[in-house]
Amino acid sequence: MITILAVFSMTIIVGFSAKSLVISRHRVAEVHTETGVSGGVVTGTSVSTGSALSVEKEPEEQVQVEEPIQTPSEMVIDTSGLDAFHGFMTENAYTIMEEQIKTECQKRQCKATKKLNYQQTAEGSFDVASFVLLSDGGIIRCDYNLKSGAVSISQTEYSEADIAAMHNAEMKAEQEAMERQQAADKKKAETAKKKSQKKAGTKAKKSKDKSKKKFSGRKSATKKKAKSKVRKK
């Protein structure tokens, strides 16, 4: 009986110990799950006071620092090709025009500019339209009033070839007009010469006729005088 009682007691103790071990492991699993959700990832299979836990920290929020906006340095633009404007433009108007063209060059990243030879002028007007070539091939129109000094620029759709064609067409028209004028002047001079020659011929003929009549009158008077002397004798 003592032996049976001892075996029975040992069975109860072993069962109780096993139940306590299962409960303990279950609690450890719950703690492990809660720690993983709230604090990050936990490495290891046991949780106890003083044990080392490896937890990944959440990345700190990055603070974006706004960098100051840097303005591009001013381009060096060669405006020596605009010197021809000094021939008819005031210094103040030239300065205004030059600054306007520089601004346009900075927008288009052009480094040089020059004045083209072709200009448009209207007869009886003080307005002069000139054309400026940019280094990117673009053409800018510059309008200037010789009397008021007002100056302005504007973009065009022309190409350098277009300006050259306009210049050649104007030169041809001027040449043809000059040739027509020369022909008219020549014809006028020939007509005047013919009139002058005709007038001179008429005058010479009248003078000759007058001299002939005068000579005839003298001859007739001599004859009369001779006859008169014969009669007296």
C-alpha positions as CSV (number, residue, x, y, z in Angstrom):
1,M,0.0,0.0,0.0
2,I,2.8,2.3,0.8
3,T,4.4,1.5,-2.5
4,I,1.2,2.1,-4.4
5,L,0.6,5.3,-2.5
6,A,4.1,6.5,-3.3
7,V,3.7,5.7,-7.0
8,F,0.4,7.5,-7.1
9,S,1.9,10.6,-5.4
10,M,4.7,10.6,-7.8
11,T,2.3,10.4,-10.8
12,I,0.3,13.4,-9.4
13,I,3.5,15.4,-8.9
14,V,4.8,14.6,-12.4
15,G,1.4,15.6,-13.9
16,F,1.3,18.8,-12.0
17,S,4.9,19.6,-13.0
18,A,4.1,18.9,-16.7
19,K,1.0,21.1,-16.6
20,S,3.0,24.0,-15.0
21,L,5.6,23.7,-17.7
22,V,3.0,23.9,-20.5
23,I,1.4,27.0,-19.0
24,S,4.8,28.6,-18.6
25,R,5.7,28.0,-22.2
26,H,2.3,29.4,-23.3
27,R,2.9,32.6,-21.4
28,V,6.3,32.9,-22.8
29,A,4.8,32.7,-26.4
30,E,2.2,35.4,-25.6
31,V,4.9,37.7,-24.2
32,H,7.0,37.1,-27.3
33,T,4.0,37.9,-29.6
34,E,3.1,41.1,-27.7
35,T,6.8,42.3,-27.7
36,G,7.1,41.7,-31.5
37,V,3.9,43.7,-32.2
38,S,4.6,46.7,-29.9
39,G,8.4,47.0,-29.8
40,G,9.7,45.4,-33.0
41,V,11.4,42.0,-33.7
42,V,12.5,40.0,-30.7
43,T,15.3,37.4,-31.2
44,G,15.5,34.4,-28.9
45,T,13.1,31.7,-27.6
46,S,12.8,32.8,-24.0
47,V,11.8,35.9,-22.1
48,S,13.2,36.5,-18.7
49,T,14.3,39.4,-16.5
50,G,17.8,40.6,-17.6
51,S,17.8,38.7,-21.0
52,A,19.2,40.6,-24.0
53,L,16.5,41.5,-26.7
54,S,17.5,42.6,-30.2
55,V,14.9,45.1,-31.3
56,E,15.0,47.0,-34.6
57,K,14.4,50.7,-34.0
58,E,12.0,52.6,-36.3
59,P,13.9,54.9,-38.7
60,E,13.9,58.4,-37.4
61,E,11.9,60.9,-39.5
62,Q,14.2,62.6,-41.9
63,V,14.0,66.4,-41.8
64,Q,14.3,67.9,-45.3
65,V,16.3,71.1,-45.3
66,E,15.4,73.5,-48.0
67,E,18.5,74.6,-49.9
68,P,18.7,78.2,-51.0
69,I,17.8,78.8,-54.6
70,Q,21.0,79.6,-56.5
71,T,20.6,82.1,-59.3
72,P,22.7,81.3,-62.3
73,S,25.7,83.5,-62.9
74,E,25.2,86.1,-65.6
75,M,26.4,85.0,-69.0
76,V,29.2,86.9,-70.7
77,I,27.5,88.0,-74.0
78,D,29.6,89.5,-76.8
79,T,27.7,92.6,-78.0
80,S,30.5,94.0,-80.1
81,G,28.5,93.2,-83.2
82,L,26.0,95.9,-82.3
83,D,28.5,98.7,-82.6
84,A,27.0,99.7,-86.0
85,F,24.0,101.1,-84.1
86,H,26.2,103.9,-82.7
87,G,26.2,105.4,-86.2
88,F,22.6,106.6,-85.9
89,M,21.4,105.8,-82.3
90,T,21.8,107.9,-79.2
91,E,23.9,106.5,-76.4
92,N,20.9,106.2,-74.0
93,A,18.8,104.4,-76.6
94,Y,21.8,102.1,-77.4
95,T,22.2,101.2,-73.7
96,I,18.4,100.4,-73.4
97,M,18.5,98.2,-76.6
98,E,21.7,96.4,-75.5
99,E,20.2,95.5,-72.1
100,Q,17.0,94.2,-73.8
101,I,19.0,92.1,-76.2
102,K,21.2,90.7,-73.4
103,T,18.1,89.7,-71.5
104,E,16.8,87.8,-74.5
105,C,20.2,86.2,-75.0
106,Q,20.2,84.9,-71.4
107,K,16.8,83.4,-71.9
108,R,18.0,81.6,-75.0
109,Q,21.5,80.8,-73.8
110,C,23.1,82.8,-76.6
111,K,26.6,84.1,-76.2
112,A,26.9,86.6,-79.1
113,T,24.9,88.9,-81.3
114,K,25.4,91.2,-84.2
115,K,23.6,93.7,-86.4
116,L,22.7,92.7,-89.9
117,N,23.3,95.2,-92.8
118,Y,19.7,95.2,-94.0
119,Q,17.4,98.0,-92.6
120,Q,13.9,99.1,-93.4
121,T,13.1,102.8,-93.7
122,A,10.0,104.5,-95.0
123,E,10.3,107.7,-97.1
124,G,9.3,110.7,-95.0
125,S,9.4,108.8,-91.7
126,F,11.8,108.8,-88.8
127,D,11.3,105.1,-88.1
128,V,14.1,102.7,-88.7
129,A,13.8,98.9,-88.5
130,S,17.0,97.0,-88.0
131,F,17.6,93.2,-87.6
132,V,19.9,91.5,-85.1
133,L,21.3,88.0,-85.5
134,L,21.7,85.8,-82.3
135,S,24.2,83.0,-82.0
136,D,21.4,80.4,-82.1
137,G,20.3,81.6,-85.5
138,G,17.3,83.6,-84.2
139,I,16.5,87.1,-85.6
140,I,15.4,90.0,-83.4
141,R,13.8,93.2,-84.9
142,C,14.9,96.5,-83.4
143,D,12.6,99.5,-84.0
144,Y,14.1,103.0,-83.5
145,N,12.7,106.4,-84.0
146,L,15.4,108.9,-85.1
147,K,13.4,111.9,-83.8
148,S,12.1,110.7,-80.4
149,G,14.8,108.2,-79.6
150,A,12.3,105.5,-78.7
151,V,13.6,102.0,-79.0
152,S,12.1,98.5,-78.7
153,I,12.9,94.9,-79.7
154,S,10.7,92.0,-80.8
155,Q,11.2,88.4,-81.9
156,T,10.7,87.4,-85.5
157,E,10.3,84.2,-87.4
158,Y,12.9,85.3,-90.0
159,S,16.1,83.4,-90.7
160,E,19.4,85.0,-91.8
161,A,18.6,83.7,-95.3
162,D,15.3,85.5,-95.3
163,I,17.0,88.8,-94.3
164,A,19.6,88.3,-97.0
165,A,16.8,87.7,-99.6
166,M,15.0,90.9,-98.5
167,H,18.2,92.9,-98.7
168,N,18.9,91.6,-102.2
169,A,15.4,92.3,-103.4
170,E,15.6,95.9,-102.1
171,M,19.0,96.4,-103.7
172,K,17.7,95.1,-107.0
173,A,14.6,97.3,-106.8
174,E,16.8,100.3,-106.0
175,Q,19.1,99.5,-108.9
176,E,16.2,99.1,-111.3
177,A,14.8,102.4,-110.1
178,M,18.1,104.1,-110.6
179,E,18.5,102.7,-114.1
180,R,15.0,103.9,-115.0
181,Q,15.8,107.4,-113.7
182,Q,19.1,107.4,-115.6
183,A,17.3,106.4,-118.8
184,A,14.7,109.1,-118.2
185,D,17.3,111.7,-117.5
186,K,19.2,110.7,-120.7
187,K,16.1,110.9,-122.8
188,K,15.3,114.3,-121.3
189,A,18.8,115.5,-122.0
190,E,18.7,114.3,-125.6
191,T,15.3,116.0,-126.1
192,A,16.6,119.2,-124.7
193,K,19.7,119.0,-126.9
194,K,17.6,118.5,-130.0
195,K,15.4,121.5,-129.1
196,S,18.5,123.5,-128.5
197,Q,20.0,122.5,-131.8
198,K,16.8,123.2,-133.6
199,K,16.5,126.6,-132.0
200,A,20.1,127.4,-132.9
201,G,19.5,126.3,-136.5
202,T,16.4,128.4,-136.8
203,K,18.3,131.4,-135.3
204,A,21.2,130.9,-137.7
205,K,18.8,130.6,-140.7
206,K,17.1,133.9,-139.6
207,S,20.4,135.6,-139.2
208,K,21.5,134.4,-142.6
209,D,18.3,135.5,-144.3
210,K,18.6,138.8,-142.6
211,S,22.2,139.2,-143.8
212,K,21.2,138.2,-147.3
213,K,18.4,140.8,-147.3
214,K,20.7,143.4,-146.1
215,F,23.3,142.6,-148.7
216,S,20.6,142.7,-151.4
217,G,19.5,146.1,-150.2
218,R,23.0,147.5,-150.4
219,K,23.4,146.1,-153.9
220,S,20.1,147.6,-155.0
221,A,21.1,150.9,-153.6
222,T,24.5,150.8,-155.4
223,K,22.7,150.1,-158.7
224,K,20.3,152.9,-158.1
225,K,23.2,155.3,-157.4
226,A,25.0,154.2,-160.5
227,K,22.0,154.8,-162.7
228,S,21.5,158.2,-161.2
229,K,25.1,159.2,-162.0
230,V,24.6,158.0,-165.7
231,R,21.5,160.1,-166.1
232,K,23.3,163.2,-164.8
233,K,26.0,162.8,-167.4
